Amino acid sequence: MEVSVGPPTVTIHFDDEVDVCEPSAEMSSTKEQGYFASDTRLISGYQLKLCAKQPVLCNSAAVRHHSARFEFTNPALIGADGEPLEEHVLHLRLDRTIGHGVHEDYDLTSFSRRPVVVELEVSIELDFVDLFDVKSHRRIHRGWLSSTWDRQAGCSPGWKPGGSVRLQVGIARSDRPKSCAPTAPTSW
């Protein structure tokens, strides 16, 4: 009897929503990964960087059927202030939860003996591709995407014309009130 094991992934689900990603939380549009809702891949690519470098994965796991946790540290890097930062002095925790959209919390802790300035970069790709096209590795775009960035509100409402999917990205510091609350059933 032959047992075949697929590539390592972290998979979480809630109702008709599924999130499939690498153990590093990354998603690639060339793989059968992404955030899916109602048989449509909404998010096709995802990547995190600290000061333009990929963080070092310590551990990751689905902690409940609808949530996952990813733990990272930093490689040696140059901080956003131009000062060198030795490896393993930062701890980055990413908690991802799905259910009526995707919610992520980022907790960044410094164990350096001095203040540090770092840039956290989150890259998200959208493609709105049908699940069957993803499984057959065909990217057939139906419609088009449009987005704007509202600097005052700190969010980017996006939409697929003619469809019922609405994407809204809200970014808020935990010590400030959220300025861009999701207004649609599906939000990132």
C-alpha positions as CSV (number, residue, x, y, z in Angstrom):
1,M,0.0,0.0,0.0
2,E,1.4,3.4,-1.0
3,V,0.7,6.4,1.2
4,S,1.1,9.8,-0.4
5,V,1.5,13.0,1.6
6,G,0.9,16.4,0.1
7,P,3.0,19.5,0.7
8,P,2.8,21.0,4.2
9,T,0.1,23.6,4.5
10,V,-1.9,25.3,7.3
11,T,-5.7,25.0,6.5
12,I,-8.5,26.6,8.4
13,H,-12.2,26.8,7.6
14,F,-15.5,28.3,8.6
15,D,-18.8,27.5,6.8
16,D,-18.1,28.0,3.1
17,E,-14.8,29.9,3.8
18,V,-11.4,28.1,3.6
19,D,-7.9,29.5,4.0
20,V,-4.9,27.4,2.7
21,C,-1.4,28.7,3.1
22,E,2.2,27.7,3.6
23,P,3.4,27.1,7.2
24,S,5.0,30.6,6.9
25,A,1.5,32.1,6.3
26,E,2.4,32.9,2.7
27,M,0.0,32.2,-0.2
28,S,1.0,31.8,-3.8
29,S,-1.3,32.3,-6.8
30,T,0.6,29.5,-8.7
31,K,-0.4,26.9,-6.0
32,E,-3.8,25.7,-4.8
33,Q,-3.6,28.2,-2.0
34,G,-5.5,31.3,-0.9
35,Y,-8.6,32.5,0.9
36,F,-11.7,31.0,-0.6
37,A,-15.4,31.9,0.0
38,S,-18.3,30.4,-1.9
39,D,-16.1,28.5,-4.3
40,T,-14.2,31.7,-5.3
41,R,-10.6,32.5,-4.5
42,L,-10.6,36.0,-3.2
43,I,-7.0,36.3,-1.9
44,S,-4.4,34.6,-4.1
45,G,-1.2,35.9,-2.7
46,Y,0.1,36.9,0.7
47,Q,3.6,37.7,2.1
48,L,5.1,39.3,5.2
49,K,8.4,41.1,5.4
50,L,10.3,42.9,8.2
51,C,12.5,45.7,6.8
52,A,12.3,44.1,3.3
53,K,13.4,40.6,4.5
54,Q,11.3,37.6,5.2
55,P,10.9,36.8,8.9
56,V,12.2,33.5,10.1
57,L,9.5,31.0,10.9
58,C,9.6,29.5,14.4
59,N,6.4,27.6,14.4
60,S,2.8,27.5,13.0
61,A,-0.3,25.6,13.4
62,A,-4.1,25.7,13.1
63,V,-5.2,26.3,16.7
64,R,-8.9,25.9,16.1
65,H,-10.8,24.9,12.9
66,H,-11.2,28.7,12.1
67,S,-7.9,30.1,13.3
68,A,-4.2,29.7,13.0
69,R,-1.1,31.1,14.7
70,F,2.3,31.8,13.1
71,E,5.4,32.6,15.2
72,F,8.4,34.4,13.7
73,T,11.7,36.0,14.7
74,N,13.9,38.3,12.6
75,P,17.0,37.6,10.5
76,A,19.9,40.1,10.9
77,L,18.6,43.2,9.2
78,I,19.0,47.0,8.9
79,G,16.2,48.8,10.7
80,A,14.0,51.5,9.2
81,D,16.2,54.0,11.0
82,G,19.4,52.6,9.2
83,E,20.7,50.9,12.4
84,P,21.7,47.3,12.2
85,L,19.5,44.9,14.2
86,E,20.9,41.5,15.2
87,E,19.0,38.3,14.5
88,H,16.5,36.9,17.0
89,V,15.7,40.1,18.9
90,L,12.2,40.5,17.5
91,H,9.2,38.3,18.0
92,L,6.3,38.5,15.5
93,R,3.1,36.7,16.2
94,L,0.4,36.5,13.5
95,D,-3.0,35.3,14.5
96,R,-5.4,34.7,11.5
97,T,-9.1,34.0,12.0
98,I,-11.7,33.4,9.3
99,G,-15.5,33.7,9.6
100,H,-17.4,36.4,7.5
101,G,-14.0,37.4,6.2
102,V,-10.4,37.3,7.4
103,H,-9.1,39.0,10.5
104,E,-5.4,39.2,11.4
105,D,-3.7,40.4,14.5
106,Y,0.1,41.2,14.4
107,D,2.0,41.4,17.7
108,L,5.6,42.6,17.4
109,T,7.8,42.5,20.5
110,S,11.4,43.7,20.7
111,F,13.9,42.1,23.1
112,S,16.6,44.6,22.1
113,R,18.3,46.7,24.7
114,R,17.7,49.8,22.6
115,P,14.7,51.3,20.8
116,V,14.3,49.8,17.3
117,V,12.4,51.1,14.2
118,V,11.2,48.5,11.8
119,E,8.9,48.3,8.8
120,L,6.3,45.6,8.7
121,E,5.2,45.0,5.1
122,V,2.1,43.0,4.2
123,S,1.5,42.1,0.5
124,I,-1.9,40.9,-0.6
125,E,-2.8,39.7,-4.1
126,L,-6.4,39.4,-5.3
127,D,-7.7,37.5,-8.3
128,F,-11.4,36.4,-7.8
129,V,-10.8,33.1,-9.6
130,D,-13.3,30.2,-9.5
131,L,-12.3,27.2,-7.4
132,F,-12.3,24.8,-10.4
133,D,-10.0,27.1,-12.3
134,V,-7.6,27.2,-9.3
135,K,-7.6,23.4,-9.1
136,S,-6.9,23.1,-12.9
137,H,-4.2,25.8,-12.6
138,R,-6.0,28.2,-15.0
139,R,-6.3,31.9,-14.0
140,I,-9.3,33.1,-15.9
141,H,-10.2,36.6,-14.9
142,R,-13.8,37.4,-15.1
143,G,-14.4,41.1,-14.6
144,W,-11.9,43.6,-13.3
145,L,-10.7,44.9,-9.9
146,S,-10.5,48.5,-8.8
147,S,-9.3,50.0,-5.6
148,T,-8.4,53.2,-3.9
149,W,-6.6,54.1,-0.6
150,D,-8.3,56.5,1.8
151,R,-5.4,57.9,3.8
152,Q,-7.6,59.6,6.3
153,A,-9.7,56.5,7.1
154,G,-6.7,54.1,6.7
155,C,-8.5,51.7,4.5
156,S,-9.0,50.5,0.9
157,P,-12.4,49.6,-0.2
158,G,-12.2,47.4,-3.3
159,W,-14.9,45.7,-5.4
160,K,-15.5,43.5,-8.4
161,P,-18.1,45.3,-10.5
162,G,-21.2,43.2,-11.3
163,G,-20.5,40.9,-8.3
164,S,-21.5,40.8,-4.7
165,V,-18.0,40.5,-3.3
166,R,-16.6,43.5,-1.5
167,L,-13.2,43.7,-0.1
168,Q,-12.2,46.2,2.6
169,V,-8.8,46.5,4.3
170,G,-8.7,48.2,7.6
171,I,-5.4,49.0,9.4
172,A,-5.4,50.3,13.0
173,R,-2.9,50.3,15.8
174,S,-4.1,48.6,19.0
175,D,-3.7,51.7,21.0
176,R,-6.0,53.7,18.7
177,P,-9.7,53.2,17.8
178,K,-10.3,51.4,14.5
179,S,-11.0,54.0,11.9
180,C,-12.2,51.7,9.1
181,A,-14.7,49.1,10.3
182,P,-15.8,46.4,7.7
183,T,-19.1,47.3,6.2
184,A,-19.6,44.1,4.1
185,P,-20.0,40.5,4.9
186,T,-16.7,39.6,3.3
187,S,-13.7,41.7,4.4
188,W,-10.0,41.3,4.9
